[in-house]
Amino acid sequence: MSRARLNLFIQPEHAKRLNELALKKGVSKSSIIAAALASWLSPESGDQREMVIAKRLDRLSRQFERLERDQNILIETMALYVRYYLTVSTPVPEAHQEAARAQGKLRFTQFVEQLGRHLQRGRSLVRDVHEEVQTTGEHP
């Protein structure tokens, strides 16, 4: 098989890495360049690369859609809670504010502990609610 001689100019750091790879693999630099060029020019590898990239993009799109759905659920939940809280809560008289603060601190501590237990179980409340809505056929 005849071969064509080429004089190429590459970046010094690429030349260094090519040298190291050739020494490590015990092959010539020409054979590494030939294999890389064959892979790059091969129509099959180009199609494979495109398929792999398309699969990855599809997966990323699905993950992004789930994140967007979860974020929308979180925003709506928070907005609904704040509206409800502001609608039903009455102002605390001055004489009872210290007791109310202590009760609020206790409730918040309990909330954080419950949240910690829920997160340790590895389940997502957003996912649970979404699955429940899907099984009952309701739409948020």
Secondary structure by P-SEA (a helix, b strand, c coil): cbbbbbbbbccaaaaaaaaaaaaaacccaaaaaaaaaaaaacaaaaaaaaaaaaaaaaaaaaaaaaaaaaaaaaaaaaaaaaaaaaaccccccccaaaaaaaaaaaaaaaaaaaaaaaaaacccaaaaaaaaaaaacccc
